[in-house]
Amino acid sequence: MTQNALSNVSRETIDQLEAFVALIEKWNSTINLISKASLPHIWRRHIVDSAQLFELAPRTGHWVDLGSGGGLPAIVLAILSKGTGGSHQFTLVESDHRKSAFLRTSIRELDLQGRVISERIEGVAPLGADVLSARALADLTTLLGFCAHHLKPEGTALFPKGQNWKNEHAKAQDNWSYTSHAIKSETDPAAAVLKIQDIKRV
Ligand SMILES: C[S@@+](CC[C@H](N)C(=O)[O-])C[C@H]1O[C@@H](n2cnc3c(N)ncnc32)[C@H](O)[C@@H]1O
């Protein structure tokens, strides 16, 4: 990759991302944050893949990331927001308590803005998100149900999706109407980031 989502970020932001990668590598020996097979490719497969969401979102507002796992994309986005003077408030929802401990440690050690809710998404009171993201969590139909509960009516959802995204999009039409843009992924030519707004149940 010559140009990518990290091409124009500052040295300080790269330092923070490197510190986050070091935390993932350290914790991954005891908790499965990312697959061992993907560790050697962590920058492209996980960090750039997460970072590409940042430019697609407004510069301010409440950003909710569901099923945050090892902090992808949420911790990467909080680092970029801090580095670019963005003013987001991040909420990370992750039901696994060990992963939540990792997320809280990352927020503290990297001096980021963000809170972690260690509960199942379905049991959390509506969060009123301006931006909602979720990576590798569920199919699009399920994610749109989460949006109905946690995203403001005028909010924006950002979902990185694999090569099956067109099928998920077609199936979701059975239950939902929405406007969507598919932005080609920087890290996988068959994948896309779906930017979704105006979500209504049909
Ligand atoms: C496949 S992992 C993806 C993690 C991360 N977003 C990534 O891209 O690497 C899905 C994560 O969502 C969490 N999760 C799954 N269902 C959930 C639910 N209903 N409520 C909260 N967290 C959930 C799991 O514990 C897991 O950490």
The ligand as an SDF file (V2000), in Angstrom:
LIG
                    3D

 27 29  0  0  0  0  0  0  0  0999 V2000
  -15.4920  -11.5170   15.9850 C   0  0  0  0  0  0  0  0  0  0  0  0
  -15.2260  -10.4200   17.3240 S   0  0  0  0  0  0  0  0  0  0  0  0
  -14.7750   -8.9270   16.4730 C   0  0  0  0  0  0  0  0  0  0  0  0
  -14.0390   -8.0010   17.3880 C   0  0  0  0  0  0  0  0  0  0  0  0
  -13.5460   -6.6940   16.7280 C   0  0  0  0  0  0  0  0  0  0  0  0
  -14.6620   -5.8250   16.3670 N   0  0  0  0  0  0  0  0  0  0  0  0
  -12.6740   -6.9750   15.5380 C   0  0  0  0  0  0  0  0  0  0  0  0
  -13.0220   -6.5760   14.4260 O   0  0  0  0  0  0  0  0  0  0  0  0
  -11.6030   -7.5950   15.7170 O   0  0  0  0  0  0  0  0  0  0  0  0
  -16.8590  -10.0490   17.9320 C   0  0  0  0  0  0  0  0  0  0  0  0
  -16.8230   -9.4390   19.3270 C   0  0  0  0  0  0  0  0  0  0  0  0
  -18.1350   -9.0470   19.6740 O   0  0  0  0  0  0  0  0  0  0  0  0
  -18.4180   -9.4690   20.9960 C   0  0  0  0  0  0  0  0  0  0  0  0
  -19.8580   -9.7090   21.0150 N   0  0  0  0  0  0  0  0  0  0  0  0
  -20.5460  -10.6410   20.2890 C   0  0  0  0  0  0  0  0  0  0  0  0
  -21.8670  -10.5520   20.5210 N   0  0  0  0  0  0  0  0  0  0  0  0
  -22.0310   -9.5380   21.4220 C   0  0  0  0  0  0  0  0  0  0  0  0
  -23.1680   -8.9710   22.0570 C   0  0  0  0  0  0  0  0  0  0  0  0
  -24.4050   -9.4270   21.8020 N   0  0  0  0  0  0  0  0  0  0  0  0
  -22.9680   -7.9470   22.9130 N   0  0  0  0  0  0  0  0  0  0  0  0
  -21.7260   -7.4690   23.1620 C   0  0  0  0  0  0  0  0  0  0  0  0
  -20.6140   -7.9740   22.5970 N   0  0  0  0  0  0  0  0  0  0  0  0
  -20.7620   -8.9960   21.7300 C   0  0  0  0  0  0  0  0  0  0  0  0
  -17.5750  -10.7100   21.2150 C   0  0  0  0  0  0  0  0  0  0  0  0
  -17.2790  -10.9190   22.5880 O   0  0  0  0  0  0  0  0  0  0  0  0
  -16.3400  -10.3920   20.3970 C   0  0  0  0  0  0  0  0  0  0  0  0
  -15.3530   -9.7600   21.1720 O   0  0  0  0  0  0  0  0  0  0  0  0
  1  2  1  0
  2  3  1  0
  2 10  1  0
  3  4  1  0
  4  5  1  0
  5  6  1  0
  5  7  1  0
  7  8  2  0
  7  9  1  0
 10 11  1  0
 11 12  1  0
 11 26  1  0
 12 13  1  0
 13 14  1  0
 13 24  1  0
 14 15  1  0
 14 23  1  0
 15 16  2  0
 16 17  1  0
 17 18  1  0
 17 23  2  0
 18 19  1  0
 18 20  2  0
 20 21  1  0
 21 22  2  0
 22 23  1  0
 24 25  1  0
 24 26  1  0
 26 27  1  0
M  CHG  2   2   1   9  -1
M  END
$$$$
